[in-house]
Amino acid sequence: MRRSPSSSPCTTRAPPFFGGLNPEPIPPNIDEAIAVMKGGGNDLCILTDGDADRVGIIDETGRFINQLQVFALLVLHLFDVLGMRGPIVKTVNMTAMVEQLAKQFNTEVYEVQVGFKYVAPKMMETNAVIGGEESGGFGVRGHIPERDGILIGMLFADMIMRRGKPLSEILRDLEQRVGPHAYARHDIHLQRDTYDRDRKRITEQLANHQPKEIAGVKVARVRSDDGFKFYLEDGSWVLFRTSGTEALVRIYSEAPDAAAVQARLKAIEEIVGLKQEAAAHA
């Protein structure tokens, strides 16, 4: 979306293999779009994956808005600006910001297992306003009970128009309401031929020797029906999950700042004896 009535596309090609990139709309796959936005003259960049069910958002400064921030911004827009009311559904690896917003709007949050196949039924059961997952898929009441990246992009355009502010300022408004939140995910690839044995060992280790504290913060409670999610006393959390289809372990964390996030991720890596070698998702 450009500030003038005219616009020009970044590309008009449709390569079937996405130019050799993973079509997930997150860095570093979207570096070209980030560079365009940093060049100025645009208000919003909306990105989707190959079938447009997942969405990525870049603000007018070229800053990538991570999926947890996107979800919280959508909740704020639907409740505060559009006046919608009802429950919120999120996956276990989604942001704690929505709980804070839910308290402000006197509504409930339902936390389900990872995957929109768990989100959509709970949305229909509870007549939820919105449901979201960490991979960038969001559904909204009044539309189909499924992810729609294009609809979410249009809601962000509507957000900017109705508030009369750039997206970077709207994000600051959100942070004033819920406080600072940082997030990162570590993807750890394991050997395929030993993965089943390694996964069993790690899972049993966490089940039988759950930490009482992580990175110096006491564990308030643990959820173990979809990996192991440790809810910490300061409101932060860290989640450990193994993949059922790939030789892959993922560790997620959300905390007040990036250093605290990395400390929590590192602590879990040390507990299970694994370490990420590639760059983190954030």
C-alpha positions as CSV (number, residue, x, y, z in Angstrom):
1,M,0.0,0.0,0.0
2,R,1.6,3.3,-1.1
3,R,0.9,6.8,0.2
4,S,-0.1,8.0,-3.3
5,P,-3.0,6.7,-5.4
6,S,-0.5,5.0,-7.7
7,S,1.4,1.8,-6.9
8,S,3.9,-0.5,-8.5
9,P,4.5,-4.2,-7.9
10,C,7.8,-5.5,-6.7
11,T,7.5,-8.5,-9.1
12,T,5.2,-9.8,-11.7
13,R,6.7,-13.3,-12.0
14,A,5.1,-16.4,-10.5
15,P,7.9,-19.0,-10.3
16,P,6.4,-22.3,-9.3
17,F,9.4,-23.1,-7.0
18,F,9.3,-19.6,-5.4
19,G,12.7,-18.7,-6.7
20,G,14.3,-21.3,-4.5
21,L,13.1,-19.8,-1.3
22,N,10.9,-21.3,1.4
23,P,7.5,-19.6,0.8
24,E,7.0,-19.1,4.6
25,P,6.5,-15.3,5.0
26,I,9.2,-14.7,7.6
27,P,12.8,-13.5,7.4
28,P,15.1,-14.3,5.7
29,N,12.7,-15.3,3.0
30,I,11.3,-11.8,2.8
31,D,14.5,-9.8,2.8
32,E,13.7,-8.3,-0.6
33,A,10.3,-6.9,0.6
34,I,12.0,-5.6,3.8
35,A,14.5,-3.7,1.6
36,V,11.7,-2.2,-0.5
37,M,9.9,-1.0,2.7
38,K,13.1,0.5,4.1
39,G,13.4,2.5,0.9
40,G,10.3,4.5,2.0
41,G,7.1,5.6,0.3
42,N,5.0,2.7,1.5
43,D,2.6,2.3,4.4
44,L,2.3,-1.5,4.6
45,C,3.6,-4.7,3.1
46,I,1.4,-7.8,3.1
47,L,3.0,-11.1,2.4
48,T,1.5,-14.6,2.2
49,D,2.8,-18.1,1.7
50,G,2.1,-20.1,-1.5
51,D,-1.6,-20.7,-0.9
52,A,-2.2,-17.4,1.0
53,D,-3.4,-18.9,4.2
54,R,-0.5,-17.6,6.3
55,V,0.5,-13.9,6.4
56,G,3.5,-11.8,7.1
57,I,3.4,-8.0,7.8
58,I,6.1,-5.3,7.4
59,D,5.5,-1.8,8.7
60,E,6.4,1.5,7.0
61,T,9.9,1.5,8.4
62,G,10.8,-1.9,7.1
63,R,10.3,-3.7,10.4
64,F,9.0,-7.2,10.3
65,I,6.0,-7.6,12.6
66,N,6.3,-11.1,14.1
67,Q,3.4,-13.4,14.2
68,L,2.8,-13.0,17.9
69,Q,2.6,-9.2,17.4
70,V,0.3,-9.6,14.4
71,F,-2.1,-11.7,16.5
72,A,-2.1,-9.2,19.4
73,L,-2.6,-6.3,17.0
74,L,-5.5,-8.1,15.3
75,V,-7.2,-8.7,18.7
76,L,-6.8,-5.1,19.7
77,H,-8.2,-3.9,16.3
78,L,-11.2,-6.3,16.4
79,F,-12.1,-5.5,20.0
80,D,-11.1,-1.9,20.5
81,V,-11.8,-0.4,17.0
82,L,-14.5,-2.7,15.5
83,G,-16.2,-3.4,18.8
84,M,-16.4,-7.2,18.4
85,R,-16.8,-9.3,21.6
86,G,-16.3,-13.0,22.3
87,P,-13.7,-15.6,23.2
88,I,-10.2,-15.8,21.6
89,V,-8.6,-19.1,20.6
90,K,-4.8,-19.5,20.3
91,T,-2.3,-22.4,20.0
92,V,0.0,-23.3,22.8
93,N,2.9,-21.6,21.1
94,M,1.1,-18.3,20.7
95,T,1.6,-15.0,22.6
96,A,0.6,-14.3,26.2
97,M,-0.2,-10.7,25.1
98,V,-3.7,-11.9,24.2
99,E,-4.4,-12.9,27.8
100,Q,-3.6,-9.4,28.9
101,L,-5.9,-7.9,26.2
102,A,-8.6,-10.4,27.1
103,K,-8.6,-9.2,30.7
104,Q,-9.0,-5.6,29.5
105,F,-12.0,-6.6,27.3
106,N,-13.4,-9.1,29.9
107,T,-13.3,-12.2,27.6
108,E,-11.9,-15.7,27.7
109,V,-8.9,-17.2,26.0
110,Y,-8.8,-20.9,25.0
111,E,-5.4,-22.4,24.4
112,V,-5.3,-25.5,22.1
113,Q,-2.6,-27.7,20.6
114,V,-0.5,-26.6,17.7
115,G,-2.3,-26.6,14.3
116,F,-5.3,-24.8,12.9
117,K,-7.1,-28.2,12.9
118,Y,-7.4,-27.6,16.6
119,V,-8.1,-23.8,16.4
120,A,-11.0,-24.0,14.0
121,P,-13.3,-26.4,15.9
122,K,-12.7,-24.5,19.1
123,M,-13.6,-21.2,17.3
124,M,-16.9,-22.7,16.1
125,E,-17.6,-24.3,19.5
126,T,-17.2,-21.0,21.4
127,N,-18.2,-18.6,18.7
128,A,-14.8,-17.0,19.1
129,V,-13.9,-13.6,17.6
130,I,-10.5,-14.8,16.3
131,G,-8.2,-17.7,16.4
132,G,-4.4,-17.7,15.7
133,E,-1.4,-19.9,15.4
134,E,2.3,-19.1,15.6
135,S,3.0,-20.0,12.0
136,G,1.0,-16.9,10.9
137,G,-2.4,-18.4,10.3
138,F,-5.4,-16.5,11.6
139,G,-9.2,-16.9,11.3
140,V,-11.9,-14.3,12.1
141,R,-15.6,-14.7,13.0
142,G,-17.9,-13.8,10.2
143,H,-15.6,-15.3,7.6
144,I,-14.8,-19.0,6.9
145,P,-13.5,-20.9,10.0
146,E,-10.1,-21.2,8.3
147,R,-6.9,-19.2,7.8
148,D,-7.0,-16.4,5.2
149,G,-3.8,-14.4,4.8
150,I,-5.4,-12.0,2.3
151,L,-8.3,-11.1,4.7
152,I,-5.7,-10.5,7.5
153,G,-3.7,-8.2,5.3
154,M,-6.9,-6.2,4.5
155,L,-7.6,-5.9,8.2
156,F,-4.2,-4.4,8.7
157,A,-4.9,-1.9,5.9
158,D,-8.2,-1.1,7.7
159,M,-6.4,-0.8,11.0
160,I,-4.0,1.9,9.6
161,M,-6.9,3.7,7.9
162,R,-9.2,3.8,10.9
163,R,-6.6,4.8,13.4
164,G,-5.0,7.4,11.1
165,K,-1.5,6.3,12.3
166,P,1.4,4.4,10.8
167,L,1.7,0.8,11.8
168,S,4.9,1.5,13.9
169,E,2.9,3.8,16.1
170,I,0.0,1.4,16.5
171,L,2.5,-1.2,17.6
172,R,3.8,1.2,20.2
173,D,0.3,1.7,21.4
174,L,-0.1,-2.0,21.8
175,E,3.2,-2.2,23.9
176,Q,1.9,0.6,26.1
177,R,-1.2,-1.6,26.9
178,V,0.6,-4.9,27.4
179,G,4.2,-4.0,28.1
180,P,7.3,-5.1,26.1
181,H,7.3,-8.6,24.6
182,A,10.1,-10.4,22.7
183,Y,9.9,-13.8,21.0
184,A,12.2,-16.3,19.3
185,R,12.1,-19.8,18.1
186,H,15.0,-22.2,17.7
187,D,14.8,-25.0,15.1
188,I,17.1,-27.9,15.9
189,H,17.6,-30.5,13.2
190,L,18.5,-34.0,14.3
191,Q,19.8,-37.1,12.5
192,R,16.9,-38.9,10.7
193,D,18.2,-42.4,11.5
194,T,18.4,-41.8,15.2
195,Y,15.6,-39.3,15.6
196,D,13.0,-41.7,17.1
197,R,15.4,-42.8,19.7
198,D,16.6,-39.3,20.5
199,R,13.0,-38.0,20.7
200,K,12.0,-40.7,23.1
201,R,15.0,-40.0,25.3
202,I,14.5,-36.3,25.4
203,T,10.7,-36.6,26.0
204,E,11.3,-39.0,28.9
205,Q,14.0,-36.8,30.4
206,L,11.6,-33.8,30.5
207,A,8.7,-35.8,31.7
208,N,10.7,-37.4,34.6
209,H,12.9,-34.4,35.5
210,Q,10.9,-31.3,34.9
211,P,12.9,-28.2,35.9
212,K,11.7,-26.2,38.9
213,E,13.2,-23.0,37.4
214,I,14.4,-21.9,34.0
215,A,17.0,-19.2,33.5
216,G,16.6,-18.3,37.2
217,V,12.8,-17.9,37.1
218,K,10.5,-20.3,38.9
219,V,8.2,-22.5,36.9
220,A,4.6,-21.8,37.8
221,R,3.0,-24.7,35.9
222,V,3.6,-27.1,33.1
223,R,1.5,-28.2,30.2
224,S,2.5,-31.5,28.5
225,D,-0.2,-32.5,26.0
226,D,1.7,-31.0,23.1
227,G,5.3,-31.0,24.0
228,F,6.3,-29.3,27.3
229,K,5.3,-25.7,27.9
230,F,6.7,-24.1,31.0
231,Y,4.8,-21.1,32.3
232,L,7.1,-19.0,34.4
233,E,6.2,-16.9,37.4
234,D,7.2,-13.6,35.6
235,G,4.6,-14.3,32.9
236,S,7.1,-15.5,30.3
237,W,7.0,-19.0,28.9
238,V,9.1,-21.5,27.0
239,L,7.8,-24.5,24.9
240,F,9.7,-27.6,23.8
241,R,8.1,-29.7,20.9
242,T,9.3,-32.5,18.8
243,S,8.1,-33.0,15.2
244,G,6.1,-36.1,14.3
245,T,7.0,-35.7,10.6
246,E,10.5,-34.3,10.5
247,A,13.7,-35.0,12.4
248,L,13.2,-31.6,14.1
249,V,12.9,-30.1,17.5
250,R,11.5,-26.7,18.1
251,I,11.9,-24.5,21.2
252,Y,9.9,-21.3,21.5
253,S,10.0,-18.6,24.1
254,E,8.3,-15.2,24.9
255,A,9.6,-12.9,27.5
256,P,9.9,-9.1,28.2
257,D,13.1,-8.7,26.2
258,A,15.3,-10.5,23.7
259,A,18.1,-11.3,26.2
260,A,15.5,-13.0,28.5
261,V,14.1,-15.0,25.6
262,Q,17.6,-16.2,24.6
263,A,18.4,-17.2,28.2
264,R,15.2,-19.3,28.4
265,L,15.9,-21.0,25.0
266,K,19.5,-21.7,26.0
267,A,18.4,-23.1,29.4
268,I,16.1,-25.7,27.7
269,E,18.8,-26.6,25.2
270,E,21.2,-27.3,28.0
271,I,18.6,-29.4,29.9
272,V,17.9,-31.6,26.9
273,G,21.5,-31.6,25.6
274,L,20.7,-30.0,22.2
275,K,21.9,-26.8,20.6
276,Q,20.7,-24.8,17.5
277,E,23.3,-24.3,14.9
278,A,21.3,-22.3,12.4
279,A,19.8,-18.8,12.8
280,A,16.8,-18.4,15.1
281,H,13.3,-17.3,13.9
282,A,12.1,-14.2,15.6
